[in-house]
Amino acid sequence: MTPVRVSERNWAGNLAYGAEHVAHPETVEELQELVAGAGKIRALGSRHSFNDIADTAGVLAALDRLDPEIAVDAANRTVTVSGGTLYGTAAAELQRQGFALHNLASLPHISIAGAVATATHGSGDTNGNLATAVAGLEMVTADGSLLAALRGETPDFEGMVVGLGALGIVTRLTLDIEPAFEVAQTVFEKPAWDQVLADFDAVTSSAYSVSLFTDWSGAAAGQAWLKRRTTDPSGPAAADFFGGTPAAEAQHPIPGVAGSTCSEQLGIPGPWSDRLAHFRMEHMPSKGDELQSEYLVPREHAVDAIRTMRSLSHLVTPLLLISEIRTVAADNLWMSPNYGRDGIALHFTWQPDQQRVEALLPVIEAALAPFRARPHWGKLFTSDASGLAPLYPRFGDFVALATAMDPEEKFRNGFLRRTVFNHR
Ligand SMILES: Cc1cc2nc3c(=O)[nH]c(=O)nc-3n(C[C@H](O)[C@H](O)[C@H](O)COP(=O)(O)OP(=O)(O)OC[C@H]3O[C@@H](n4cnc5c(N)ncnc54)[C@H](O)[C@@H]3O)c2cc1C
C-alpha cells in the first residue's frame, strides 16, 4: 500500500515534507508518548528552513499547541519559554517586563527552538548567534523520557544546543536576558566598496549590529543598516558612512519592495524588540517567493571573501534578489558555524529557481572553500558530511553524542544522513 504523505510545505514552499502526518501534542506528556511510540519522528518549528533538515519519513511533531510559557526569572536574568514559542512573541513579553534578548535574526516569526537548533544569528561584532543565549534546555529524548540540561553542569551541553533536531525534541529553553534597551536604526545608501574594504573593521564596529546589503555588482554596496544602542558612546550616526548617505525614507533590503514592512528606521529610537529584526512581526518577512543560502567565513578572511564574491558577480547577481553581509562572534557550541571563530556571514536571498541556484552553489562553495566557509544548517547548500566534518573540530563528538542519545535513529533523516552521519 502506498503510504499517505502530508501535503504540507515549508515557509518558502520549495519543500513538500515527506512525513506521514503532522502531530500537534498539547502537553509534554502527550509528546513523550508520541516519541516513545514513534518509528521515525522530527520536531517541526515554524518551517522557515529552506532545506529538508526538518523533514522525516515518519511523524512531524509541531509544538505550536504545547502549553505556552514565557517565565521571566529577574533575579537570575533568564527567561524560560516553551518549545513552540516564536521570537516575536517572547520579545514583546520581555520588553513589556523590562527585559531584552541580546539579539534577533532578521525576522521575529521563527520559533526559538528551531532557530537555536540551526544556530540562527543576527549581526554584531560582539554578538554570538542566538543559540549562545541558551542557559538550559529540556528535551524529550528518543525513549520518551525528559532530559534537563544546564550550561556549566550537564556534560556535553555545548553539543546539545545546536542539536540539528538530532538529539530530541526541545520542550523548554532557558535564555539569558538583560535589561531592556533602546535601538536607533539608520540605513545608509550606497557606501563605496573601496572605502568599506579599506577599513572593514571600522564599518562593522560602527554600531551594535551592522548589515551590508549588496548584489555584489558595481562600485557601491546597496545599503548599510546600522542598529545602534542609544546608550552606546559612539553617538548618533554620521551624515556620511564610508561614502554612503542616510536614506530619507524607510528602506527594504530587496530593491522594489516596500520599506513599510521593515522595522522602524530614520534613526528614531525605540525598543530593541521592534528594531533588532529587519522585518516587522505583522508583515511577511523578506519577499516570500525566494530561496536562501548562507556561508560563515572566519573574520580574518572577511575582505578576501567579499572580494571573491564580487568577482563572481557575473554568475551570482542575475540569480539574486539580495545578499546580506553580517558579523557574528565566536562561540563554543559544537555544531555552530561560529564554533571557535569570529566570523562574517555571507547570505544570499535567491530568486525562486531552485535548479539554477543548486547548480550555482558548488561554484560559490568552491570559491569560499579556501576560507573554510561553513554553511548555515537551515539554508540551501550542497556540501556533504565528508566536506563538513573537517571544518568542525567537535564533529566526531557530535556524531557520537547523537548516536548514544538516539541509538534507534528515530530522529535521523535524509538531511542528517547526508550532511552529518556519512563522514567516514
Ligand atoms: C525570511 C527568512 C529570514 C531568515 N533570516 C535569518 C537570519 O536573519 N539569520 C539566520 O541565521 N537564519 C535566518 N533564517 C533561517 C531560519 O532562521 C532557520 O532556518 C531556522 O532554523 C528556522 O527556524 P524554524 O522554527 O522555522 O525551524 P524549522 O525550519 O521548522 O526547523 C529547523 C530545524 O530545527 C529543528 N527543530 C525545530 N523545533 C525543534 C524543537 N522543538 N526541538 C528540537 N529541534 C527542533 C527541526 O527538527 C529542524 O531540524 C531565515 C529564514 C527565512 C525564511
The ligand as an SDF file (V2000), in Angstrom:
LIG
                    3D

 53 58  0  0  0  0  0  0  0  0999 V2000
   12.6030   35.0280    5.5930 C   0  0  0  0  0  0  0  0  0  0  0  0
   13.6630   34.3080    6.3730 C   0  0  0  0  0  0  0  0  0  0  0  0
   14.6510   35.0300    7.0160 C   0  0  0  0  0  0  0  0  0  0  0  0
   15.6620   34.3690    7.7430 C   0  0  0  0  0  0  0  0  0  0  0  0
   16.5830   35.1270    8.3970 N   0  0  0  0  0  0  0  0  0  0  0  0
   17.5680   34.5130    9.0810 C   0  0  0  0  0  0  0  0  0  0  0  0
   18.5490   35.2790    9.7780 C   0  0  0  0  0  0  0  0  0  0  0  0
   18.4690   36.5010    9.8730 O   0  0  0  0  0  0  0  0  0  0  0  0
   19.5670   34.6090   10.3700 N   0  0  0  0  0  0  0  0  0  0  0  0
   19.6800   33.2570   10.3090 C   0  0  0  0  0  0  0  0  0  0  0  0
   20.6440   32.7190   10.8450 O   0  0  0  0  0  0  0  0  0  0  0  0
   18.7240   32.4980    9.7170 N   0  0  0  0  0  0  0  0  0  0  0  0
   17.6820   33.1040    9.1140 C   0  0  0  0  0  0  0  0  0  0  0  0
   16.7080   32.3380    8.5130 N   0  0  0  0  0  0  0  0  0  0  0  0
   16.7710   30.8780    8.6360 C   0  0  0  0  0  0  0  0  0  0  0  0
   15.9790   30.3950    9.8480 C   0  0  0  0  0  0  0  0  0  0  0  0
   16.2590   31.1770   10.9790 O   0  0  0  0  0  0  0  0  0  0  0  0
   16.3450   28.9580   10.1990 C   0  0  0  0  0  0  0  0  0  0  0  0
   16.0570   28.1390    9.1160 O   0  0  0  0  0  0  0  0  0  0  0  0
   15.6150   28.4420   11.4510 C   0  0  0  0  0  0  0  0  0  0  0  0
   16.0100   27.1230   11.7390 O   0  0  0  0  0  0  0  0  0  0  0  0
   14.1260   28.4880   11.2980 C   0  0  0  0  0  0  0  0  0  0  0  0
   13.5050   28.0920   12.4910 O   0  0  0  0  0  0  0  0  0  0  0  0
   12.1330   27.2640   12.4090 P   0  0  0  0  0  0  0  0  0  0  0  0
   11.4880   27.2950   13.7380 O   0  0  0  0  0  0  0  0  0  0  0  0
   11.3350   27.7070   11.2520 O   0  0  0  0  0  0  0  0  0  0  0  0
   12.7230   25.8100   12.1690 O   0  0  0  0  0  0  0  0  0  0  0  0
   12.2610   24.6550   11.1790 P   0  0  0  0  0  0  0  0  0  0  0  0
   12.6500   25.0080    9.7970 O   0  0  0  0  0  0  0  0  0  0  0  0
   10.8440   24.2910   11.4140 O   0  0  0  0  0  0  0  0  0  0  0  0
   13.2260   23.5020   11.7140 O   0  0  0  0  0  0  0  0  0  0  0  0
   14.6220   23.6640   11.6570 C   0  0  0  0  0  0  0  0  0  0  0  0
   15.3170   22.5890   12.4750 C   0  0  0  0  0  0  0  0  0  0  0  0
   15.0390   22.7920   13.8610 O   0  0  0  0  0  0  0  0  0  0  0  0
   14.5500   21.5830   14.4280 C   0  0  0  0  0  0  0  0  0  0  0  0
   13.6130   21.9320   15.4790 N   0  0  0  0  0  0  0  0  0  0  0  0
   12.5540   22.7500   15.3960 C   0  0  0  0  0  0  0  0  0  0  0  0
   11.9050   22.7780   16.5810 N   0  0  0  0  0  0  0  0  0  0  0  0
   12.5990   21.9620   17.4150 C   0  0  0  0  0  0  0  0  0  0  0  0
   12.4310   21.5210   18.7490 C   0  0  0  0  0  0  0  0  0  0  0  0
   11.4240   21.9640   19.4940 N   0  0  0  0  0  0  0  0  0  0  0  0
   13.3220   20.6510   19.2520 N   0  0  0  0  0  0  0  0  0  0  0  0
   14.3490   20.1800   18.5260 C   0  0  0  0  0  0  0  0  0  0  0  0
   14.5610   20.5540   17.2570 N   0  0  0  0  0  0  0  0  0  0  0  0
   13.6910   21.4240   16.7080 C   0  0  0  0  0  0  0  0  0  0  0  0
   13.8790   20.8590   13.2700 C   0  0  0  0  0  0  0  0  0  0  0  0
   13.7640   19.4810   13.5160 O   0  0  0  0  0  0  0  0  0  0  0  0
   14.8530   21.1590   12.1700 C   0  0  0  0  0  0  0  0  0  0  0  0
   15.9410   20.2970   12.2560 O   0  0  0  0  0  0  0  0  0  0  0  0
   15.6750   32.9500    7.8110 C   0  0  0  0  0  0  0  0  0  0  0  0
   14.6570   32.2150    7.1800 C   0  0  0  0  0  0  0  0  0  0  0  0
   13.6500   32.8890    6.4880 C   0  0  0  0  0  0  0  0  0  0  0  0
   12.5610   32.0950    5.8420 C   0  0  0  0  0  0  0  0  0  0  0  0
  1  2  1  0
  2  3  1  0
  2 52  2  0
  3  4  2  0
  4  5  1  0
  4 50  1  0
  5  6  2  0
  6  7  1  0
  6 13  1  0
  7  8  2  0
  7  9  1  0
  9 10  1  0
 10 11  2  0
 10 12  1  0
 12 13  2  0
 13 14  1  0
 14 15  1  0
 14 50  1  0
 15 16  1  0
 16 17  1  0
 16 18  1  0
 18 19  1  0
 18 20  1  0
 20 21  1  0
 20 22  1  0
 22 23  1  0
 23 24  1  0
 24 25  2  0
 24 26  1  0
 24 27  1  0
 27 28  1  0
 28 29  2  0
 28 30  1  0
 28 31  1  0
 31 32  1  0
 32 33  1  0
 33 34  1  0
 33 48  1  0
 34 35  1  0
 35 36  1  0
 35 46  1  0
 36 37  1  0
 36 45  1  0
 37 38  2  0
 38 39  1  0
 39 40  1  0
 39 45  2  0
 40 41  1  0
 40 42  2  0
 42 43  1  0
 43 44  2  0
 44 45  1  0
 46 47  1  0
 46 48  1  0
 48 49  1  0
 50 51  2  0
 51 52  1  0
 52 53  1  0
M  END
$$$$
